[in-house]
Amino acid sequence: MAKKKRTSRSVERHRALDVVFEADEKGYLYEDGLLRLLADRRVVSTAQVPIREFGTELVEAYASNLDNVDTLIEAASEDWALSRMNVVDRSILRLAAAEMMFIGTGRALVVSEWADLARELSTDRSVGFVMGVLNRVADIRMTETGKATQEELPEVSTAEPDPDVAGADS
């Protein structure tokens, strides 16, 4: 089977994920630390291609709202604390939730794109976990804001989050 061609936004999602993952691993996961790391990643270096506008927008959306995003993810993951999730899944959920909440990308696209990254970068079990949590995030957000209808944000999967996914950091 041929590998799916990635769009420029898909590539930027991956770059944003790299920044949030690195910040989490280095203990920079607070607004100023995350934004300083983002500024570093916007500079061309011999080691990496710089993050561009959309990736920057994703990281900034999370950095500016990290407490709200983390609280919503924990509410959506039902008894599964962020600290118990592996770093890749946790970073995916943070950026995907921020994209839905503060950038306004619809549920179907967000769930599909970030599930693809989970499929590529995490475990097979992570895909269902990520999809389940993101669908619950969208449901909770819809209930809180009343801004979207179920028809506008179709559910991509009814998969339940798998608590076995989040064991140890990878």
Backbone as JSON, one array per atom type, in Angstrom:
{
  "sequence": "MAKKKRTSRSVERHRALDVVFEADEKGYLYEDGLLRLLADRRVVSTAQVPIREFGTELVEAYASNLDNVDTLIEAASEDWALSRMNVVDRSILRLAAAEMMFIGTGRALVVSEWADLARELSTDRSVGFVMGVLNRVADIRMTETGKATQEELPEVSTAEPDPDVAGADS",
  "N": [[0.85, -1.18, 0.0], [0.58, 2.19, -0.85], [2.23, 4.94, 0.67], [0.48, 7.49, 2.34], [0.29, 10.76, 1.07], [1.51, 13.59, 2.73], [0.04, 16.62, 3.74], [0.94, 20.14, 3.77], [0.01, 21.23, 6.14], [-0.26, 18.95, 7.69], [2.41, 18.23, 7.99], [3.26, 20.43, 9.46], [1.75, 20.05, 11.78], [3.08, 17.84, 12.78], [5.6, 18.99, 13.25], [4.9, 20.85, 15.24], [4.14, 19.06, 17.19], [6.63, 17.91, 17.74], [7.86, 20.07, 19.05], [6.23, 20.48, 21.37], [6.47, 17.96, 22.55], [9.26, 17.92, 23.06], [9.42, 20.08, 24.86], [7.91, 19.07, 26.99], [9.47, 16.84, 27.75], [11.82, 18.15, 28.57], [10.98, 19.63, 30.69], [9.92, 22.14, 30.23], [7.31, 22.86, 30.1], [5.52, 25.15, 30.47], [4.03, 28.33, 29.95], [5.96, 30.47, 29.22], [8.4, 29.01, 28.96], [7.75, 27.15, 26.97], [7.15, 28.87, 24.84], [9.65, 30.09, 24.49], [11.17, 27.9, 23.64], [9.8, 27.35, 21.28], [10.45, 29.67, 19.83], [13.16, 29.2, 19.43], [12.96, 26.97, 17.73], [11.99, 28.08, 15.46], [14.05, 29.01, 14.02], [16.34, 28.4, 11.44], [18.38, 25.58, 11.44], [21.24, 23.39, 11.25], [20.37, 20.95, 12.0], [17.59, 20.69, 11.79], [14.5, 21.47, 10.07], [12.91, 24.6, 10.17], [10.02, 25.34, 12.19], [6.94, 26.35, 10.83], [4.35, 28.8, 10.0], [1.66, 27.69, 10.56], [2.26, 25.55, 12.3], [3.49, 26.99, 14.34], [1.3, 28.52, 15.16], [-0.3, 26.48, 16.28], [1.28, 25.59, 18.48], [1.45, 28.0, 19.93], [-1.27, 28.39, 20.5], [-1.75, 26.29, 22.26], [0.19, 26.9, 24.27], [-0.73, 29.37, 25.26], [-3.03, 28.64, 26.49], [-2.68, 26.49, 28.18], [-3.42, 25.4, 30.73], [-6.25, 25.3, 30.6], [-6.6, 23.59, 28.4], [-5.31, 21.21, 29.27], [-6.9, 20.59, 31.51], [-9.37, 20.08, 30.29], [-8.7, 17.84, 28.72], [-8.07, 15.97, 30.71], [-10.61, 15.76, 31.89], [-11.96, 14.61, 29.76], [-10.65, 12.21, 29.44], [-11.42, 10.51, 31.4], [-10.72, 9.46, 34.4], [-8.05, 9.03, 33.82], [-5.15, 10.31, 34.28], [-3.18, 12.98, 32.9], [-0.48, 12.78, 33.53], [-0.06, 10.06, 33.62], [-0.14, 9.21, 31.04], [1.63, 8.29, 28.02], [4.33, 10.28, 26.71], [4.19, 10.98, 23.98], [1.46, 10.49, 23.26], [0.2, 12.21, 25.07], [1.18, 14.69, 24.23], [0.15, 14.79, 21.63], [-2.62, 14.83, 22.2], [-2.79, 17.28, 23.56], [-2.1, 19.24, 21.61], [-3.98, 18.67, 19.6], [-6.42, 19.1, 20.94], [-6.13, 21.84, 21.5], [-6.11, 22.79, 18.89], [-8.75, 22.24, 18.06], [-10.19, 23.73, 20.0], [-9.19, 26.42, 20.01], [-8.28, 27.19, 17.52], [-10.21, 26.4, 15.86], [-10.62, 24.32, 14.06], [-12.51, 21.72, 12.61], [-13.97, 18.81, 14.19], [-13.83, 16.25, 12.77], [-11.65, 16.51, 10.97], [-9.53, 17.18, 12.71], [-9.45, 14.94, 14.46], [-8.9, 12.88, 12.64], [-6.4, 13.7, 11.47], [-4.65, 13.88, 13.72], [-4.88, 11.33, 14.75], [-3.64, 9.92, 12.71], [-1.0, 10.78, 13.14], [-0.59, 9.64, 15.66], [-0.74, 6.97, 14.92], [1.53, 6.79, 13.36], [3.62, 7.53, 15.12], [3.28, 6.49, 17.69], [1.92, 3.83, 19.65], [-0.02, 0.99, 18.4], [-2.32, 0.74, 19.91], [-2.65, 3.26, 20.84], [-3.91, 4.82, 18.93], [-6.75, 4.37, 18.96], [-7.21, 5.22, 21.58], [-6.43, 7.96, 21.49], [-8.28, 8.88, 19.57], [-10.72, 8.38, 20.88], [-10.53, 10.02, 23.21], [-10.25, 12.56, 22.01], [-12.72, 12.8, 20.66], [-14.4, 12.91, 22.89], [-13.45, 15.28, 24.04], [-14.32, 17.09, 22.07], [-17.1, 16.72, 22.34], [-17.54, 17.59, 25.01], [-16.69, 20.23, 24.79], [-18.54, 21.17, 22.93], [-20.87, 20.98, 24.42], [-20.27, 22.81, 26.47], [-19.95, 25.27, 25.09], [-22.03, 25.43, 23.25], [-21.86, 26.06, 20.6], [-21.57, 24.45, 18.38], [-23.08, 21.98, 16.31], [-24.02, 18.51, 16.34], [-24.1, 17.64, 13.73], [-22.38, 19.4, 12.43], [-19.94, 18.72, 13.49], [-19.04, 15.83, 12.96], [-18.8, 12.65, 14.55], [-15.85, 10.82, 14.51], [-15.02, 8.31, 15.37], [-16.17, 5.75, 17.54], [-14.59, 4.63, 19.35], [-13.43, 3.65, 22.51], [-11.26, 5.19, 24.89], [-8.26, 3.48, 25.6], [-7.11, 2.42, 28.56], [-4.77, 0.98, 28.98], [-2.91, 1.92, 27.22], [-1.56, 4.12, 28.15], [0.49, 3.54, 29.96], [3.72, 3.64, 30.6], [6.03, 6.34, 30.04], [7.16, 6.84, 26.72]],
  "CA": [[0.0, 0.0, 0.0], [1.36, 3.42, -0.96], [2.16, 5.84, 1.83], [-0.35, 8.67, 2.13], [1.03, 12.01, 0.96], [1.19, 14.51, 3.81], [-0.15, 18.02, 3.37], [1.82, 21.04, 4.52], [-0.53, 21.36, 7.51], [0.09, 17.71, 8.4], [3.83, 18.37, 8.34], [3.35, 21.42, 10.55], [1.26, 19.41, 13.0], [4.18, 17.01, 13.25], [6.62, 19.88, 13.81], [4.37, 21.37, 16.49], [4.23, 17.94, 18.13], [8.03, 17.82, 18.15], [8.15, 21.15, 20.01], [5.56, 20.22, 22.65], [7.11, 16.77, 23.1], [10.55, 18.33, 23.6], [9.18, 20.91, 26.04], [7.47, 18.17, 28.05], [10.63, 16.06, 28.17], [12.81, 19.02, 29.21], [10.38, 20.35, 31.81], [9.63, 23.51, 29.82], [5.89, 22.93, 29.77], [4.83, 26.3, 31.03], [3.89, 29.23, 28.8], [7.2, 31.14, 28.81], [9.37, 28.02, 28.52], [7.29, 26.61, 25.69], [7.29, 29.91, 23.81], [11.09, 30.26, 24.22], [11.58, 26.75, 22.83], [9.21, 27.58, 19.96], [11.27, 30.69, 19.15], [14.38, 28.5, 18.98], [12.63, 26.05, 16.64], [11.63, 28.86, 14.27], [15.31, 29.37, 13.39], [16.92, 27.32, 10.66], [19.64, 25.04, 11.95], [21.68, 22.25, 10.44], [19.73, 19.73, 12.48], [16.16, 20.59, 11.53], [13.79, 22.49, 9.3], [12.17, 25.4, 11.16], [8.57, 25.27, 12.24], [6.37, 27.46, 10.06], [3.23, 29.56, 10.57], [0.58, 26.9, 11.16], [2.82, 24.84, 13.45], [3.66, 28.0, 15.37], [-0.05, 28.83, 15.66], [-0.72, 25.38, 17.14], [2.03, 25.63, 19.74], [1.03, 29.2, 20.65], [-2.63, 28.17, 21.02], [-1.62, 25.46, 23.46], [0.96, 27.62, 25.3], [-1.55, 30.43, 25.82], [-4.22, 28.07, 27.15], [-2.31, 25.13, 28.58], [-4.2, 24.9, 31.87], [-7.6, 24.96, 30.12], [-6.5, 22.42, 27.53], [-5.0, 20.04, 30.09], [-8.08, 20.28, 32.32], [-10.38, 19.47, 29.42], [-8.24, 16.49, 28.35], [-8.26, 15.09, 31.87], [-12.05, 15.49, 32.01], [-12.37, 13.73, 28.65], [-9.98, 10.9, 29.5], [-12.08, 9.74, 32.45], [-9.9, 8.76, 35.39], [-6.72, 8.75, 33.31], [-4.43, 11.57, 34.42], [-2.17, 13.27, 31.88], [0.83, 12.31, 33.99], [0.04, 8.61, 33.4], [-0.09, 8.95, 29.6], [2.97, 8.42, 27.47], [4.58, 11.66, 26.29], [3.71, 11.2, 22.62], [0.0, 10.6, 23.29], [-0.13, 13.42, 25.83], [1.49, 15.84, 23.36], [-0.85, 14.77, 20.55], [-3.9, 15.28, 22.75], [-2.71, 18.71, 23.89], [-2.15, 20.06, 20.4], [-5.26, 18.44, 18.91], [-7.47, 19.81, 21.69], [-5.92, 23.27, 21.27], [-6.54, 23.09, 17.53], [-10.22, 22.29, 18.04], [-10.73, 24.73, 20.9], [-8.75, 27.79, 19.83], [-8.06, 27.5, 16.11], [-11.53, 26.22, 15.27], [-10.67, 23.25, 13.08], [-13.58, 20.79, 12.94], [-13.66, 17.53, 14.83], [-13.46, 15.17, 11.86], [-10.3, 16.73, 10.46], [-8.59, 17.11, 13.83], [-9.32, 13.55, 14.92], [-8.24, 12.12, 11.58], [-5.0, 14.11, 11.33], [-3.86, 13.55, 14.91], [-4.86, 9.86, 14.83], [-2.58, 9.51, 11.78], [0.28, 10.98, 13.81], [-0.5, 8.6, 16.7], [-0.46, 5.72, 14.2], [2.91, 6.87, 12.88], [4.63, 7.8, 16.14], [3.03, 5.86, 18.98], [1.57, 2.41, 19.56], [-1.29, 0.69, 17.73], [-3.42, 0.97, 20.86], [-2.77, 4.71, 21.06], [-4.81, 5.42, 17.94], [-8.1, 4.35, 19.52], [-7.2, 6.05, 22.78], [-6.41, 9.36, 21.04], [-9.56, 9.19, 18.91], [-11.78, 8.41, 21.9], [-10.38, 11.22, 24.05], [-10.54, 13.75, 21.2], [-14.16, 12.89, 20.46], [-14.99, 13.38, 24.14], [-13.1, 16.71, 24.14], [-15.25, 17.82, 21.19], [-18.43, 16.66, 22.95], [-17.55, 18.47, 26.19], [-16.58, 21.6, 24.28], [-19.82, 21.5, 22.3], [-21.82, 21.18, 25.52], [-19.9, 24.04, 27.17], [-20.09, 26.48, 24.28], [-23.27, 25.43, 22.5], [-21.59, 26.68, 19.31], [-21.53, 23.51, 17.26], [-24.07, 20.91, 16.34], [-23.44, 17.21, 16.05], [-23.95, 17.54, 12.28], [-21.21, 20.18, 12.03], [-18.75, 18.05, 13.96], [-19.37, 14.41, 13.02], [-17.88, 11.83, 15.31], [-15.03, 10.01, 13.62], [-14.95, 6.95, 15.88], [-16.76, 5.57, 18.87], [-13.62, 3.86, 20.14], [-13.19, 4.09, 23.88], [-9.83, 5.26, 25.22], [-7.73, 2.27, 26.2], [-6.22, 2.84, 29.64], [-3.5, 0.26, 28.92], [-2.02, 2.64, 26.32], [-0.83, 5.21, 28.79], [1.43, 3.03, 30.96], [4.95, 4.38, 30.89], [6.46, 7.24, 28.98], [8.0, 6.18, 25.72]],
  "C": [[0.89, 1.24, 0.0], [1.16, 4.29, 0.27], [1.37, 7.09, 1.45], [0.53, 9.91, 2.08], [0.56, 12.98, 2.04], [1.06, 15.92, 3.27], [0.8, 18.88, 4.18], [1.32, 21.23, 5.95], [-0.23, 20.11, 8.32], [1.54, 17.76, 8.86], [3.98, 19.34, 9.49], [2.78, 20.89, 11.85], [2.37, 18.57, 13.62], [5.28, 17.88, 13.88], [6.17, 20.48, 15.14], [4.45, 20.29, 17.57], [5.66, 17.77, 18.63], [8.36, 18.86, 19.22], [7.51, 20.86, 21.37], [6.15, 18.98, 23.33], [8.44, 17.15, 23.76], [10.38, 19.17, 24.87], [8.76, 20.05, 27.23], [8.65, 17.39, 28.62], [11.66, 16.89, 28.95], [12.27, 19.79, 30.41], [10.09, 21.81, 31.51], [8.14, 23.73, 29.59], [5.15, 23.93, 30.64], [4.91, 27.35, 29.93], [5.21, 29.83, 28.34], [8.24, 30.15, 28.28], [9.02, 27.44, 27.17], [7.46, 27.62, 24.57], [8.76, 30.19, 23.49], [11.61, 29.11, 23.35], [11.04, 26.9, 21.41], [10.03, 28.6, 19.18], [12.57, 30.07, 18.64], [14.1, 27.63, 17.77], [12.17, 26.77, 15.37], [12.86, 29.3, 13.49], [15.85, 28.16, 12.64], [18.22, 26.88, 11.32], [20.04, 23.87, 11.06], [20.94, 20.98, 10.82], [18.26, 19.6, 12.08], [15.63, 21.74, 10.67], [12.95, 23.29, 10.29], [10.66, 25.16, 11.07], [8.0, 26.52, 11.55], [5.11, 28.0, 10.75], [2.17, 28.7, 11.24], [1.07, 26.12, 12.38], [3.01, 25.78, 14.63], [2.31, 28.36, 16.0], [-0.56, 27.75, 16.61], [-0.03, 25.43, 18.5], [1.62, 26.85, 20.56], [-0.38, 29.05, 21.24], [-2.58, 27.32, 22.28], [-0.92, 26.24, 24.59], [0.11, 28.68, 26.0], [-2.72, 29.91, 26.64], [-3.93, 26.73, 27.78], [-3.09, 24.59, 29.76], [-5.6, 24.48, 31.44], [-7.59, 23.7, 29.28], [-6.26, 21.16, 28.36], [-6.19, 19.62, 30.95], [-9.14, 19.59, 31.48], [-9.97, 18.05, 29.01], [-8.42, 15.54, 29.52], [-9.73, 14.79, 32.1], [-12.51, 14.5, 30.95], [-11.75, 12.34, 28.75], [-10.44, 10.04, 30.67], [-11.14, 8.9, 33.3], [-8.51, 8.38, 34.87], [-5.97, 10.06, 33.28], [-3.41, 11.74, 33.3], [-0.81, 12.7, 32.27], [1.03, 10.81, 33.78], [0.13, 8.25, 31.92], [1.35, 9.02, 29.1], [3.1, 9.8, 26.83], [4.06, 11.93, 24.88], [2.2, 11.39, 22.62], [-0.45, 11.88, 23.98], [0.09, 14.66, 24.96], [0.49, 15.93, 22.21], [-2.18, 15.32, 21.06], [-3.89, 16.78, 23.05], [-2.85, 19.57, 22.64], [-3.47, 19.89, 19.65], [-6.4, 19.17, 19.61], [-7.34, 21.32, 21.48], [-6.37, 23.66, 19.87], [-8.06, 23.17, 17.43], [-10.76, 23.49, 18.81], [-10.4, 26.17, 20.48], [-8.42, 28.17, 18.38], [-9.35, 27.27, 15.33], [-11.61, 25.17, 14.17], [-11.72, 22.23, 13.54], [-13.09, 19.45, 13.46], [-13.14, 16.48, 13.87], [-12.03, 15.31, 11.37], [-9.26, 16.59, 11.57], [-8.37, 15.66, 14.26], [-8.57, 12.71, 13.89], [-6.75, 12.42, 11.49], [-4.15, 13.66, 12.52], [-3.83, 12.04, 15.14], [-3.8, 9.31, 13.89], [-1.19, 9.68, 12.42], [0.47, 9.96, 14.94], [-0.14, 7.26, 16.06], [1.01, 5.66, 13.78], [3.94, 6.88, 14.01], [4.45, 7.08, 17.47], [2.67, 4.39, 18.76], [0.24, 2.22, 18.82], [-2.47, 1.0, 18.64], [-3.66, 2.46, 21.11], [-3.77, 5.35, 20.12], [-6.24, 5.48, 18.47], [-8.24, 5.22, 20.75], [-7.29, 7.53, 22.41], [-7.75, 9.74, 20.43], [-10.69, 9.3, 19.93], [-11.72, 9.67, 22.75], [-10.73, 12.47, 23.24], [-12.03, 13.9, 20.91], [-14.87, 13.36, 21.72], [-14.67, 14.86, 24.37], [-14.07, 17.53, 23.3], [-16.66, 17.83, 21.78], [-18.54, 17.61, 24.14], [-17.53, 19.92, 25.74], [-17.89, 22.06, 23.67], [-20.88, 21.78, 23.36], [-21.56, 22.5, 26.23], [-20.22, 25.29, 26.37], [-21.43, 26.58, 23.56], [-23.1, 25.97, 21.09], [-21.67, 25.72, 18.13], [-22.66, 22.5, 17.42], [-23.38, 19.6, 16.01], [-23.23, 17.05, 14.54], [-22.71, 18.29, 11.79], [-19.91, 19.5, 12.41], [-19.03, 16.55, 14.08], [-18.32, 13.63, 13.8], [-17.16, 10.89, 14.37], [-15.02, 8.56, 14.08], [-15.63, 6.89, 17.23], [-15.83, 4.78, 19.77], [-13.42, 4.49, 21.51], [-11.69, 4.21, 24.1], [-9.42, 3.97, 25.92], [-6.75, 2.64, 27.29], [-4.88, 2.12, 29.64], [-2.47, 0.98, 28.08], [-1.07, 3.52, 27.1], [0.2, 4.78, 29.8], [2.62, 3.89, 31.25], [5.27, 5.3, 29.74], [7.33, 6.49, 28.0], [9.02, 7.1, 25.16]]
}
